[in-house]
Amino acid sequence: MTVPPSVLSAAKAALEMRIGQTTSIRNAGHVGGGCINPSARLETDGGEAFFLKWNDSAPEEMFEAEADGLDALAATRTLRVPEVLGWGGTSTPTDPGWLLLEFLPRGAPGRNYGSRMGEGLALLHSSGATHLPGDDGQPGPRRTFGWHRDNFIGSLPQTNREAESWAVFWRDMRIEPQLRLARELGHLRGQDGQVLDRLLSHMEDILPHDGGQGPALLHGDLWSGNYYPDSSGAPVIIDPATYRGDGEVDLAMMELFGSLPSGFTEAYSTVRSLPGEYAAFRRDLYQLYYLLAHVNIFGRSYLAGSLAAARRVLAAT
């Protein structure tokens, strides 16, 4: 796929501003794997490689929100995150939105890849109570759940209006908007939807007010395609949907379509406890958000999984 000329020109200008000298892009090769945005690996005349993605129809704020999340994750110095080198555009056919990042090629997992991922993610989560670059600029500890800006889960908007109660945030900012959208799309209007209504009505009885361990900084969309080993075998995380919430949300997403890496759980638990409620019902409750998002993006094939998860939560609580 050819990089739009306006995007290539803007990325070149961003590179030159960052490195402080003129440069030429001698190659732009397609990079696969993304289901929303086309992307390319740029190679300069100096032999350096960079990652570029773009979109001419996505919401204008999408790449700005992703850059904000990457910067916040990188500021914790816990797991490797690609450096943001520039972003821009208005996401129109004549001026596509774009995001330029450090290129971190995939490698083979190192000997301690799973444990490094577990410890690093736990430390990332533990950083959520502190002020981070990219926050709203107010100093001091962070006691609310949410984020200073909205962002996206896949192609869907993700509202991050802050709340002091984790149960209220998860109900009002996560499950209810996805349920409402599913109904607008013609899903969950009958008896099946009543299961989710009942779950919403009991949310403050099901989830702790403080999220168990207070606000954790989340990646927010940590499925298996959004973390991988770099060329040295160390874990890398990409494509975040960042906010502050219960750290177990990231673990639930990691387990939704796969399994945790070997050694992950033991290493994670040395930094942050993993209570029995996670396996008993909170994993299902947190996966429900992503399942409903899949219903709204991909269709009815994810309805059965969504309803099964909701019923398991109600049965366990």
CORJOKA-V456754 format. One line per field, one symbol per residue. ss: DSSP state (h for helix, s for strand, l for the rest). phi: phi as a letter, one per 30 degrees, with the letter a starting at -180 (. if undefined). burial: # if it has 9 or more other C-alpha atoms within 8 Angstrom, else .. A space follows every 10 residues. Layout:
BEGIN
ss->???
phi->???
burial->???
END
This chain:
BEGIN
ss->llllhhhhhh hhhhhhhhhl llllssssss lllllllsss ssssllllss ssssslllll lhhhhhhhhh hhhhhlllls sllsssssll lsllslssss ssllllllll llhhhhhhhh hhhhhhhhhl llllllllll llllssllll sssllsssll llsllhhhhh hhhhhhhhhh hhhhllllll hhhhhhhhhh hlhhhhllll lllllsssll lllhhhsssl llllssslll llsssllhhh hhhhhhllll lllhhhhhhh hllllhhhhh hhhhhhhhhh hhhhhhhhlh hhhhhhhhhh hhhhhhl
phi->.ddeeddddd ddddddddci adbbccabcd cdjdcccdbb ccbdddidcb cbbaacbdee dddddddedd ddddddhcbd bdddclalic hbedbedabc beccddbcdd eceddddddd dddedddddc dbejddiddj dcccckadad bbciccdbdb edbdcddddd ddcbdddddd dddddjchcc deddddddde dceddccdec iibidcdcdj acdddcbadd dcjddbbbhd bdacadeded dddecdcabd eeiddddedd cbdbdddddd adeddddeed ddddedccjd dcdddddddd ddddddc
burial->.....###.# ##.###.... ..#.#..#.# .......### #####...## ######.#.# .######### ####.#.### ########## ##..###### ###...#### ..######## #########. #...#..... .#.#####.# ###....### ########## #########. ###....#.. .##.##..## ..##..#### #..####### ####.##### #.######.# ########## ######...# ..#######. #......#.. ########## ######..#. .##..##.## ###....
END
